[in-house]
Amino acid sequence: MTAKIALVTGAGTGVGRAVATALAKAGYSVVLAGRRKEPLDAVAAEINAIGSQALAVPTDVSKRESILALFATVKSTFGRLDVLFNNAGIGAPPVPLEDLPFEAWQNVVNTNLTGMFLCTQEAIKIMKDQKPQGGRIINNGSISAHAPRPFSVAYTSTKHAVTGLTKSTSLDTRKYNICAGQIDIGNAATPMTDRMVQGEGVPQPNGSKMVEPRMDAMNVGNAVVYMAGLPLDTTVLFMTVMANTMPFVGRG
């Protein structure tokens, strides 16, 4: 049986790396997209070492031309796409809302929202025309899709918008046998969350700072593998995976 094809954006580090590795261990051939070639090559080498196939494609999801080139490569190399994990995302400096530079806001929107929308468009075009028809699109939403942290207006706004993108994608692609869902992640142990366990930790709604618990990012990888492996008559529309004792429920 030919391996299914999965594409992971932001695959060079952190959650993307964990998900790409977990998918490879589950038998998928994985396309690795990210801005920096060296981390992608390192992940590809790890995947190849376990006997799965990986293809590294340096991609900047804030640029439409780069996304179009990525999906053209997927189609020409594999001829189909079974799973897209829309993971690439960035934050902005933690400053008061009124002090956030426009350029920082725009960069987060271009990467976290517009880039995800464009990747979704291109995935649909492949999935609806392939035989057998269909596939699965999984968006990384973050718990910021439910509740903000202090000084996170750009990141939080885009993650709320991702929820709308997920719902619209789920509704509009049913006729193509495409399932869309979202995984909201809280405090996975990655370089992006190292600040949570350094020094006094991160700001809290009451103005204090505290060190916050984190979980192994491979727990996210395993959750995505579960979502991806469901038959296409079944979907997980939303899943929250978080460090159990982190201050989220009741936050604020």
Backbone bond lengths (Angstrom), bond angles and torsions (degrees), N, CA, C in turn:
res aa  C-N    CA-C-N  psi(-1)  N-CA   C-N-CA  omega(-1)  CA-C   N-CA-C  phi
1 M - - - 1.451 - - 1.512 109.02 -
2 T 1.336 116.74 131.44 1.455 121.23 -179.76 1.520 109.82 -70.01
3 A 1.326 116.21 137.61 1.463 120.46 180.00 1.520 110.53 -63.99
4 K 1.320 115.63 145.64 1.452 120.19 172.88 1.522 109.52 -73.84
5 I 1.345 115.56 155.66 1.451 121.45 -175.26 1.520 109.61 -107.36
6 A 1.333 116.57 126.85 1.458 122.47 177.45 1.525 109.34 -120.93
7 L 1.310 116.11 143.10 1.460 123.06 176.26 1.523 108.39 -119.25
8 V 1.328 116.61 127.78 1.457 122.55 179.51 1.525 108.70 -121.31
9 T 1.325 117.27 122.64 1.462 120.09 174.68 1.531 109.07 -91.50
10 G 1.323 116.09 153.51 1.453 119.85 -174.93 1.513 111.29 62.32
11 A 1.346 115.99 40.28 1.472 121.16 -169.04 1.521 114.11 -88.14
12 G 1.323 118.21 -3.69 1.457 119.53 -173.48 1.513 115.04 -77.85
13 T 1.331 117.40 -25.05 1.461 120.83 -176.50 1.525 109.58 -146.36
14 G 1.323 115.43 170.76 1.447 122.16 167.51 1.513 115.32 58.83
15 V 1.335 115.52 -136.87 1.453 121.99 -177.67 1.526 111.05 -60.47
16 G 1.332 117.09 -42.12 1.457 119.94 -179.98 1.512 112.51 -59.85
17 R 1.296 116.23 -42.18 1.467 120.48 178.03 1.529 110.73 -63.79
18 A 1.325 116.56 -44.72 1.463 120.19 -179.89 1.522 111.23 -62.45
19 V 1.323 116.76 -42.97 1.468 120.14 -179.17 1.523 110.65 -67.38
20 A 1.326 117.34 -44.18 1.462 120.48 179.47 1.528 110.80 -59.35
21 T 1.324 117.06 -42.58 1.463 121.47 179.73 1.529 111.18 -65.87
22 A 1.328 115.92 -42.50 1.462 119.82 179.80 1.527 111.33 -64.60
23 L 1.324 117.21 -41.09 1.465 120.70 177.89 1.530 110.70 -63.77
24 A 1.327 116.03 -41.17 1.470 119.68 178.87 1.522 111.04 -62.57
25 K 1.327 116.83 -42.35 1.464 120.57 178.78 1.527 111.36 -64.87
26 A 1.342 115.84 -25.76 1.464 120.47 178.55 1.521 112.32 -85.44
27 G 1.336 117.01 1.14 1.454 120.32 173.81 1.515 116.50 104.36
28 Y 1.322 117.56 3.53 1.459 120.46 178.65 1.531 110.85 -81.48
29 S 1.325 116.06 147.04 1.459 121.05 161.90 1.524 106.47 -84.27
30 V 1.338 116.86 133.19 1.460 120.22 -168.24 1.527 111.10 -120.48
31 V 1.337 115.07 129.08 1.454 122.04 171.21 1.526 107.34 -94.66
32 L 1.308 115.95 125.06 1.463 122.51 -175.86 1.519 109.50 -105.00
33 A 1.328 117.10 117.58 1.461 121.60 179.47 1.523 109.67 -115.53
34 G 1.312 116.18 140.06 1.462 122.06 178.68 1.508 109.71 -178.76
35 R 1.317 116.09 166.68 1.472 119.70 -174.63 1.521 113.13 -73.78
36 R 1.338 117.42 -32.57 1.464 120.32 -173.38 1.531 110.76 -106.70
37 K 1.320 115.33 128.18 1.458 121.30 -175.57 1.526 112.53 -68.20
38 E 1.325 117.91 -40.65 1.460 120.54 -172.69 1.530 112.69 -61.77
39 P 1.342 119.49 -48.06 1.475 117.86 177.25 1.524 113.01 -63.56
40 L 1.321 117.20 -35.90 1.466 119.96 178.14 1.520 110.56 -62.91
41 D 1.317 116.20 -43.50 1.469 120.11 179.43 1.528 110.94 -62.89
42 A 1.331 116.39 -36.51 1.464 120.02 179.45 1.526 110.78 -65.83
43 V 1.338 117.25 -43.02 1.462 120.68 178.10 1.527 110.34 -66.30
44 A 1.325 116.80 -40.23 1.467 120.55 178.73 1.525 110.79 -61.01
45 A 1.328 117.11 -40.22 1.464 120.71 178.83 1.525 110.96 -63.99
46 E 1.329 117.23 -39.96 1.463 120.99 178.12 1.533 110.76 -63.19
47 I 1.329 115.69 -42.83 1.465 120.22 -178.63 1.527 110.82 -68.13
48 N 1.314 116.20 -43.65 1.462 119.61 178.44 1.532 111.10 -61.45
49 A 1.344 116.09 -33.13 1.463 120.49 -178.48 1.525 112.32 -67.76
50 I 1.348 117.22 -23.98 1.460 119.15 179.04 1.534 111.46 -94.09
51 G 1.347 115.78 5.53 1.445 120.07 173.89 1.505 116.00 94.30
52 S 1.330 117.35 7.58 1.459 121.18 175.98 1.525 109.43 -103.04
53 Q 1.326 115.78 167.96 1.457 121.19 -178.03 1.518 110.39 -100.43
54 A 1.327 116.25 135.59 1.461 121.49 177.25 1.523 109.11 -135.08
55 L 1.311 115.04 141.57 1.459 121.94 177.13 1.519 108.10 -126.77
56 A 1.316 118.14 118.56 1.465 123.24 179.40 1.526 109.50 -91.15
57 V 1.328 116.07 125.84 1.466 121.63 179.95 1.526 108.51 -129.54
58 P 1.329 118.99 97.08 1.473 120.23 178.04 1.524 110.88 -54.58
59 T 1.331 116.01 127.49 1.461 121.96 -172.04 1.522 109.72 -147.98
60 D 1.320 116.59 136.64 1.460 122.72 171.91 1.521 107.50 -108.49
61 V 1.342 117.40 106.02 1.462 119.70 -174.08 1.522 113.15 -73.31
62 S 1.329 117.57 -4.25 1.465 119.48 174.06 1.521 111.38 -83.24
63 K 1.330 117.10 -2.64 1.464 121.89 -178.52 1.531 109.71 -121.80
64 R 1.320 116.56 121.83 1.461 121.35 -175.61 1.523 111.68 -60.45
65 E 1.334 117.79 -40.79 1.464 120.93 -177.78 1.521 110.81 -61.70
66 S 1.328 116.46 -36.70 1.457 120.85 179.64 1.535 110.71 -67.86
67 I 1.320 116.42 -39.26 1.464 120.52 177.74 1.524 110.74 -65.73
68 L 1.321 117.22 -44.24 1.464 120.25 179.31 1.528 110.83 -60.17
69 A 1.325 116.55 -40.59 1.459 120.37 178.40 1.524 111.41 -65.04
70 L 1.338 117.21 -38.56 1.462 122.13 178.41 1.525 110.91 -59.57
71 F 1.320 116.76 -50.60 1.463 119.36 -175.83 1.523 112.16 -72.75
72 A 1.323 116.92 -28.73 1.464 119.59 173.13 1.518 110.45 -64.15
73 T 1.327 116.38 -37.83 1.463 120.66 177.74 1.524 111.09 -66.78
74 V 1.333 116.39 -42.34 1.469 120.08 177.93 1.524 110.10 -59.14
75 K 1.323 116.34 -47.01 1.466 120.15 -176.41 1.524 111.59 -67.08
76 S 1.328 117.15 -42.38 1.466 119.45 -177.60 1.527 111.67 -71.92
77 T 1.339 117.38 -29.39 1.466 120.95 -177.56 1.520 112.17 -83.61
78 F 1.324 117.06 -44.44 1.466 120.62 -172.21 1.535 113.39 -113.45
79 G 1.318 117.41 -22.63 1.454 120.04 178.77 1.512 115.07 79.50
80 R 1.350 117.72 -4.24 1.460 120.82 179.19 1.527 109.20 -159.99
81 L 1.332 115.13 170.81 1.465 121.61 175.74 1.525 107.26 -146.36
82 D 1.319 116.36 124.68 1.464 120.70 -177.66 1.523 113.34 -100.74
83 V 1.340 117.03 -33.06 1.467 120.80 -177.21 1.526 109.27 -140.69
84 L 1.323 115.85 131.66 1.463 122.07 168.92 1.521 107.67 -116.11
85 F 1.335 116.63 123.76 1.461 121.00 170.67 1.522 107.54 -106.16
86 N 1.320 115.69 103.34 1.464 123.00 179.06 1.522 108.72 -78.68
87 N 1.312 117.00 95.16 1.458 121.19 -170.59 1.523 113.61 -116.60
88 A 1.318 118.92 -29.61 1.464 121.09 -172.86 1.521 110.92 -55.95
89 G 1.318 116.08 131.34 1.454 120.28 179.49 1.514 111.50 -165.46
90 I 1.323 115.46 155.93 1.458 121.73 179.45 1.522 109.11 -136.61
91 G 1.323 115.63 166.27 1.455 121.81 173.30 1.519 110.54 -115.95
92 A 1.306 115.45 -177.29 1.468 122.09 177.99 1.523 108.40 -121.64
93 P 1.326 118.13 164.19 1.467 119.96 177.86 1.528 111.35 -55.81
94 P 1.349 118.27 139.38 1.469 121.59 -178.71 1.525 111.52 -77.85
95 V 1.315 115.88 79.75 1.467 121.43 -178.80 1.526 108.71 -120.52
96 P 1.340 117.62 161.95 1.470 119.04 175.69 1.520 111.44 -53.38
97 L 1.326 116.18 145.04 1.462 122.20 -174.60 1.519 111.67 -50.53
98 E 1.332 116.66 -44.15 1.464 119.89 -175.22 1.518 113.16 -71.30
99 D 1.342 117.45 -11.59 1.461 120.88 -179.07 1.524 113.27 -103.06
100 L 1.333 117.53 -1.13 1.459 119.47 -177.58 1.525 110.06 -70.58
101 P 1.321 118.80 123.42 1.471 120.47 179.44 1.527 110.97 -63.67
102 F 1.315 116.44 143.55 1.457 120.94 179.59 1.522 111.29 -56.98
103 E 1.330 116.19 -39.99 1.465 120.02 -177.75 1.527 110.95 -61.74
104 A 1.350 116.86 -37.58 1.469 120.16 178.49 1.525 110.39 -67.18
105 W 1.330 116.69 -42.86 1.468 121.03 176.10 1.523 110.72 -57.69
106 Q 1.341 115.95 -49.30 1.455 120.64 -175.69 1.522 111.79 -63.96
107 N 1.322 116.95 -36.91 1.463 120.89 -179.81 1.529 111.22 -64.96
108 V 1.339 116.34 -41.03 1.460 120.18 178.11 1.531 110.53 -66.29
109 V 1.329 117.28 -43.62 1.465 120.92 179.41 1.530 110.67 -62.62
110 N 1.324 116.79 -44.43 1.466 120.71 -178.91 1.525 111.75 -61.43
111 T 1.326 116.60 -38.05 1.466 120.90 -177.19 1.520 112.25 -82.46
112 N 1.332 116.37 -52.40 1.464 120.93 -170.47 1.519 113.75 -78.14
113 L 1.321 117.23 -30.69 1.457 120.02 -174.74 1.525 112.54 -112.29
114 T 1.326 116.52 -59.12 1.467 118.82 -177.48 1.523 110.84 -64.00
115 G 1.318 117.27 -41.75 1.459 120.10 178.09 1.517 112.24 -61.77
116 M 1.330 116.93 -40.78 1.454 120.75 178.66 1.529 110.82 -66.57
117 F 1.322 116.70 -40.54 1.466 121.10 176.54 1.526 111.16 -59.79
118 L 1.329 116.93 -46.02 1.463 120.51 -178.34 1.532 111.53 -66.56
119 C 1.332 116.91 -40.36 1.468 119.63 176.38 1.528 110.57 -62.90
120 T 1.325 116.45 -39.17 1.462 120.91 178.05 1.523 110.77 -62.81
121 Q 1.324 116.80 -45.57 1.467 120.62 177.57 1.520 111.53 -55.13
122 E 1.318 116.34 -49.95 1.465 120.44 -175.45 1.524 111.28 -68.27
123 A 1.338 117.01 -35.26 1.465 119.41 177.00 1.519 110.69 -65.03
124 I 1.322 117.26 -42.70 1.466 120.64 179.44 1.524 110.46 -59.59
125 K 1.317 117.12 -42.39 1.462 120.77 -178.31 1.524 111.25 -58.94
126 I 1.333 116.37 -39.08 1.468 119.86 178.24 1.528 110.32 -73.77
127 M 1.323 116.52 -48.45 1.468 120.88 -172.47 1.521 113.10 -65.02
128 K 1.325 117.97 -35.56 1.467 119.04 -175.91 1.528 112.09 -77.35
129 D 1.339 117.65 -19.24 1.460 121.02 -177.74 1.522 113.69 -100.49
130 Q 1.343 117.64 -9.18 1.458 119.38 -175.46 1.517 110.90 -85.82
131 K 1.321 115.26 165.39 1.452 121.78 178.36 1.533 108.61 -126.82
132 P 1.336 118.96 123.40 1.458 125.39 -4.05 1.527 112.08 -67.58
133 Q 1.331 114.28 147.85 1.451 120.35 -176.33 1.522 111.28 -71.03
134 G 1.340 115.58 149.15 1.459 120.47 171.22 1.509 114.11 113.77
135 G 1.315 115.11 179.90 1.452 122.15 -178.85 1.519 109.41 167.05
136 R 1.324 115.36 -168.94 1.462 119.96 -176.68 1.528 109.78 -137.23
137 I 1.316 115.46 134.17 1.458 122.97 177.24 1.522 107.99 -117.03
138 I 1.321 116.90 121.93 1.465 122.74 -178.41 1.525 108.39 -119.31
139 N 1.319 116.17 122.57 1.467 121.71 -178.70 1.522 110.97 -101.15
140 N 1.312 116.62 138.46 1.464 122.34 172.60 1.527 107.66 -83.99
141 G 1.324 115.81 107.90 1.451 119.09 -175.60 1.515 114.87 -96.35
142 S 1.325 119.13 -34.64 1.464 124.11 -176.23 1.525 110.80 78.81
143 I 1.333 116.84 151.56 1.456 119.65 174.07 1.526 111.35 -66.74
144 S 1.327 117.19 -12.99 1.470 119.46 172.71 1.522 111.78 -67.90
145 A 1.339 117.71 -10.06 1.459 121.05 171.37 1.524 111.09 -72.39
146 H 1.339 117.05 -9.53 1.465 122.18 179.15 1.526 112.05 -114.49
147 A 1.335 117.07 -42.09 1.464 120.64 -175.70 1.522 109.20 -149.29
148 P 1.344 117.76 136.19 1.464 120.25 -177.11 1.521 112.93 -81.69
149 R 1.304 114.12 156.73 1.458 121.18 161.58 1.530 108.21 -90.36
150 P 1.330 117.59 161.42 1.462 118.70 173.90 1.530 111.14 -58.93
151 F 1.325 115.87 142.47 1.469 122.67 174.43 1.526 112.85 58.77
152 S 1.336 117.22 44.36 1.473 120.52 -178.03 1.521 111.52 -131.95
153 V 1.322 117.81 33.84 1.463 120.41 -169.33 1.526 112.75 -59.19
154 A 1.318 118.43 -41.75 1.471 120.00 -177.25 1.522 110.87 -68.60
155 Y 1.322 116.73 -49.74 1.463 120.91 -179.34 1.526 110.64 -62.31
156 T 1.344 116.40 -47.86 1.458 120.30 -177.59 1.522 111.53 -63.91
157 S 1.323 117.51 -41.96 1.471 120.33 -179.66 1.522 111.02 -61.93
158 T 1.326 116.68 -42.54 1.467 118.69 -179.70 1.516 111.24 -68.50
159 K 1.332 117.63 -36.23 1.461 119.01 -179.13 1.533 111.67 -72.17
160 H 1.320 118.07 -32.31 1.460 119.22 170.09 1.531 110.19 -63.13
161 A 1.330 116.03 -40.45 1.473 119.54 178.92 1.520 111.61 -65.70
162 V 1.323 117.41 -33.67 1.465 120.77 177.57 1.525 110.35 -60.30
163 T 1.322 117.35 -35.96 1.463 120.00 176.73 1.524 111.01 -59.69
164 G 1.322 117.48 -41.97 1.458 120.54 175.58 1.509 112.26 -64.53
165 L 1.338 116.07 -39.41 1.463 120.47 177.39 1.526 110.35 -62.57
166 T 1.332 116.72 -42.40 1.462 120.53 179.50 1.523 111.27 -61.55
167 K 1.325 116.96 -47.16 1.464 120.59 -178.64 1.528 111.17 -64.30
168 S 1.333 117.15 -43.61 1.466 120.25 -179.77 1.520 111.04 -65.79
169 T 1.329 116.57 -40.38 1.461 120.27 178.75 1.522 110.51 -63.90
170 S 1.337 116.44 -43.53 1.459 120.29 178.88 1.520 110.94 -59.00
171 L 1.320 116.22 -42.88 1.466 120.66 -177.47 1.529 111.87 -71.43
172 D 1.316 116.52 -45.34 1.467 120.53 -170.64 1.520 114.00 -79.93
173 T 1.326 118.00 -14.33 1.471 119.72 -175.31 1.521 113.28 -110.31
174 R 1.312 117.93 2.65 1.465 120.18 179.49 1.533 111.44 -57.03
175 K 1.323 115.61 -37.40 1.466 119.70 -176.99 1.518 112.71 -66.46
176 Y 1.343 116.46 -14.97 1.468 120.92 178.25 1.529 112.01 -101.66
177 N 1.343 117.38 8.26 1.467 121.85 -177.69 1.530 111.50 64.88
178 I 1.335 115.15 32.40 1.464 121.82 176.68 1.521 108.51 -104.41
179 C 1.334 116.66 132.88 1.462 122.83 175.71 1.531 109.09 -105.14
180 A 1.316 116.28 134.64 1.466 120.60 175.72 1.519 109.13 -121.22
181 G 1.321 116.04 137.05 1.459 121.29 178.76 1.518 110.31 -148.22
182 Q 1.311 114.84 176.11 1.475 120.39 -175.16 1.516 109.54 -139.33
183 I 1.328 116.15 138.12 1.457 121.24 173.55 1.522 108.21 -115.15
184 D 1.328 115.98 123.18 1.456 122.38 -179.28 1.521 108.23 -103.44
185 I 1.316 115.45 119.48 1.467 122.20 -167.95 1.523 110.32 -109.87
186 G 1.314 115.98 135.95 1.450 120.70 177.44 1.512 112.55 -124.27
187 N 1.317 116.26 113.26 1.465 124.01 171.32 1.523 114.19 61.36
188 A 1.338 116.44 50.93 1.460 119.96 168.93 1.529 108.31 -75.25
189 A 1.313 116.79 141.97 1.470 121.63 -178.18 1.522 109.65 -75.96
190 T 1.326 116.17 99.21 1.462 123.95 179.25 1.522 108.12 -140.15
191 P 1.340 117.29 168.06 1.466 118.27 176.46 1.533 113.13 -55.82
192 M 1.343 117.51 -30.77 1.464 120.22 -178.60 1.528 111.95 -67.07
193 T 1.333 117.16 -26.40 1.467 119.98 -178.09 1.526 112.92 -105.16
194 D 1.326 118.08 9.03 1.470 119.73 179.02 1.523 111.98 -56.66
195 R 1.337 116.55 -32.73 1.467 120.70 -178.60 1.535 111.79 -61.61
196 M 1.330 116.97 -21.81 1.461 120.09 -179.27 1.521 112.77 -68.11
197 V 1.328 116.90 -22.80 1.469 120.58 -176.26 1.517 111.98 -116.03
198 Q 1.316 116.74 12.76 1.460 121.00 -179.17 1.525 110.26 -108.78
199 G 1.318 116.70 139.00 1.455 120.94 176.73 1.514 112.04 58.55
200 E 1.343 115.96 -129.02 1.463 121.14 -178.95 1.523 112.34 -83.97
201 G 1.324 117.39 -5.35 1.450 120.29 -179.85 1.511 112.36 94.31
202 V 1.316 117.36 -145.84 1.465 122.66 -172.47 1.528 110.31 -120.71
203 P 1.350 116.99 156.19 1.474 120.74 -177.21 1.525 112.73 -61.86
204 Q 1.338 114.70 144.02 1.450 123.30 176.54 1.538 109.76 -113.68
205 P 1.330 118.08 162.62 1.462 119.83 -176.91 1.526 114.80 -58.80
206 N 1.331 118.01 -26.81 1.464 120.36 -178.77 1.526 113.16 -85.29
207 G 1.330 116.46 6.17 1.458 120.52 177.91 1.515 114.30 94.51
208 S 1.321 117.66 -10.41 1.460 120.74 178.19 1.525 110.50 -84.03
209 K 1.324 115.26 176.74 1.455 121.79 171.67 1.516 108.60 -123.05
210 M 1.342 115.93 150.53 1.454 119.27 175.83 1.516 110.63 -153.80
211 V 1.320 114.63 150.42 1.463 120.81 171.89 1.520 107.51 -74.52
212 E 1.341 116.42 135.18 1.463 120.59 -177.23 1.535 111.13 -113.86
213 P 1.317 117.44 144.86 1.468 121.23 176.76 1.532 110.34 -65.31
214 R 1.341 115.05 151.46 1.466 121.15 175.41 1.529 109.00 -130.13
215 M 1.327 115.08 165.48 1.470 121.01 177.76 1.524 108.66 -123.00
216 D 1.310 116.09 161.57 1.456 122.26 177.16 1.528 109.77 -64.66
217 A 1.336 116.68 130.69 1.467 120.93 -178.82 1.521 112.55 -63.28
218 M 1.322 118.16 -22.22 1.462 119.68 178.71 1.529 111.81 -65.30
219 N 1.332 117.91 -21.39 1.460 119.43 173.78 1.528 110.51 -63.92
220 V 1.308 116.27 -33.60 1.472 120.28 175.16 1.526 109.55 -69.60
221 G 1.323 116.25 -43.15 1.462 120.15 177.87 1.512 112.02 -56.40
222 N 1.321 116.12 -44.93 1.463 120.14 -179.46 1.529 111.41 -66.51
223 A 1.332 116.78 -34.71 1.467 120.32 178.24 1.525 110.93 -66.94
224 V 1.328 116.92 -40.56 1.462 120.44 178.21 1.527 110.47 -66.30
225 V 1.319 117.61 -39.14 1.461 120.56 176.46 1.526 110.23 -59.64
226 Y 1.326 117.03 -40.97 1.470 119.97 177.30 1.527 110.51 -61.48
227 M 1.333 117.12 -48.44 1.467 120.70 -179.61 1.520 110.83 -61.08
228 A 1.329 115.94 -43.44 1.463 120.86 -176.88 1.524 112.25 -67.41
229 G 1.314 117.13 -30.09 1.449 120.92 -173.65 1.509 115.23 -85.16
230 L 1.323 117.63 -4.20 1.463 119.89 179.54 1.525 110.61 -69.69
231 P 1.329 118.06 150.52 1.470 119.68 173.58 1.526 109.65 -65.04
232 L 1.338 115.86 156.19 1.455 120.12 -172.82 1.528 114.07 -76.44
233 D 1.324 117.90 4.45 1.454 119.52 169.21 1.528 111.59 -94.01
234 T 1.352 115.70 7.19 1.465 122.25 -177.20 1.524 109.25 -136.45
235 T 1.328 116.26 139.80 1.455 118.72 177.67 1.516 110.69 -138.28
236 V 1.318 116.50 151.22 1.462 122.90 164.82 1.514 105.43 -101.21
237 L 1.325 117.26 106.15 1.465 119.57 -176.68 1.519 110.85 -70.44
238 F 1.352 116.53 -43.92 1.466 120.93 177.66 1.516 109.66 -141.63
239 M 1.331 115.64 137.40 1.453 122.27 173.96 1.523 107.81 -136.86
240 T 1.334 116.76 135.75 1.461 121.41 174.31 1.517 108.65 -110.33
241 V 1.326 116.80 125.37 1.465 123.09 177.38 1.516 106.77 -124.55
242 M 1.334 116.95 119.76 1.465 119.68 -172.01 1.522 111.32 -148.91
243 A 1.318 115.06 159.74 1.458 120.02 171.76 1.527 108.48 -62.82
244 N 1.317 116.99 127.56 1.458 121.10 -168.08 1.527 113.53 -59.02
245 T 1.342 117.57 -36.93 1.464 119.92 -173.66 1.521 113.16 -103.44
246 M 1.326 117.35 13.85 1.462 119.10 177.78 1.532 110.10 -70.54
247 P 1.325 117.76 153.26 1.473 120.43 -178.10 1.521 111.49 -82.76
248 F 1.345 115.70 76.70 1.460 119.22 178.30 1.525 111.63 -115.04
249 V 1.335 116.66 -55.30 1.453 119.20 178.68 1.537 107.99 -64.85
250 G 1.321 115.93 119.92 1.464 119.94 -175.58 1.521 113.25 89.25
251 R 1.331 117.20 4.25 1.465 119.27 -177.79 1.525 110.59 -62.84
252 G 1.302 117.15 132.91 1.448 121.44 176.94 1.508 113.95 92.94
